[in-house]
Amino acid sequence: MTLMQTYRVTIVMEDGSMGMHEGLYADGFWAICVAMEAFPTARRISAKWLP
Protein backbone atom coordinates (compact mmCIF):
# COMPACT_ATOMS: atom_id res chain seq x y z
CA MET A 1 0.00 0.00 0.00
CA THR A 2 1.35 3.43 -0.97
CA LEU A 3 0.92 6.32 1.44
CA MET A 4 -0.40 9.33 -0.45
CA GLN A 5 0.90 12.75 0.55
CA THR A 6 -0.16 16.29 -0.30
CA TYR A 7 1.97 18.21 -2.80
CA ARG A 8 1.64 21.71 -4.24
CA VAL A 9 2.48 21.62 -7.95
CA THR A 10 3.49 24.90 -9.60
CA ILE A 11 3.44 25.20 -13.39
CA VAL A 12 4.91 28.05 -15.46
CA MET A 13 3.89 28.13 -19.11
CA GLU A 14 5.88 29.43 -22.10
CA ASP A 15 4.09 32.81 -22.01
CA GLY A 16 4.97 33.31 -18.33
CA SER A 17 1.51 32.53 -16.94
CA MET A 18 1.57 30.47 -13.76
CA GLY A 19 -0.80 28.10 -12.00
CA MET A 20 -0.78 26.02 -8.82
CA HIS A 21 -2.57 22.87 -7.77
CA GLU A 22 -2.62 20.90 -4.51
CA GLY A 23 -3.28 17.19 -4.67
CA LEU A 24 -2.48 13.76 -3.28
CA TYR A 25 0.43 11.90 -4.89
CA ALA A 26 2.64 8.95 -4.00
CA ASP A 27 5.73 11.20 -4.27
CA GLY A 28 6.98 14.45 -5.78
CA PHE A 29 8.28 12.72 -8.89
CA TRP A 30 4.83 11.33 -9.67
CA ALA A 31 3.25 14.76 -9.08
CA ILE A 32 5.62 16.26 -11.67
CA CYS A 33 5.01 13.40 -14.14
CA VAL A 34 1.25 13.97 -13.98
CA ALA A 35 1.71 17.72 -14.54
CA MET A 36 4.10 17.10 -17.47
CA GLU A 37 1.48 14.92 -19.14
CA ALA A 38 -1.24 17.55 -18.63
CA PHE A 39 0.97 20.53 -19.63
CA PRO A 40 3.59 19.28 -22.13
CA THR A 41 4.59 22.83 -23.20
CA ALA A 42 5.29 24.05 -19.64
CA ARG A 43 8.58 25.86 -19.15
CA ARG A 44 8.91 24.90 -15.48
CA ILE A 45 7.14 22.46 -13.16
CA SER A 46 7.92 22.04 -9.46
CA ALA A 47 6.39 20.06 -6.63
CA LYS A 48 6.60 20.87 -2.93
CA TRP A 49 5.59 18.46 -0.19
CA LEU A 50 3.07 19.92 2.24
CA PRO A 51 3.32 18.34 5.72
C-alpha positions in Angstrom: 0.0 0.0 0.0 1.4 3.4 -1.0 0.9 6.3 1.4 -0.4 9.3 -0.5 0.9 12.8 0.6 -0.2 16.3 -0.3 2.0 18.2 -2.8 1.6 21.7 -4.2 2.5 21.6 -7.9 3.5 24.9 -9.6 3.4 25.2 -13.4 4.9 28.1 -15.5 3.9 28.1 -19.1 5.9 29.4 -22.1 4.1 32.8 -22.0 5.0 33.3 -18.3 1.5 32.5 -16.9 1.6 30.5 -13.8 -0.8 28.1 -12.0 -0.8 26.0 -8.8 -2.6 22.9 -7.8 -2.6 20.9 -4.5 -3.3 17.2 -4.7 -2.5 13.8 -3.3 0.4 11.9 -4.9 2.6 9.0 -4.0 5.7 11.2 -4.3 7.0 14.5 -5.8 8.3 12.7 -8.9 4.8 11.3 -9.7 3.2 14.8 -9.1 5.6 16.3 -11.7 5.0 13.4 -14.1 1.2 14.0 -14.0 1.7 17.7 -14.5 4.1 17.1 -17.5 1.5 14.9 -19.1 -1.2 17.5 -18.6 1.0 20.5 -19.6 3.6 19.3 -22.1 4.6 22.8 -23.2 5.3 24.1 -19.6 8.6 25.9 -19.2 8.9 24.9 -15.5 7.1 22.5 -13.2 7.9 22.0 -9.5 6.4 20.1 -6.6 6.6 20.9 -2.9 5.6 18.5 -0.2 3.1 19.9 2.2 3.3 18.3 5.7 
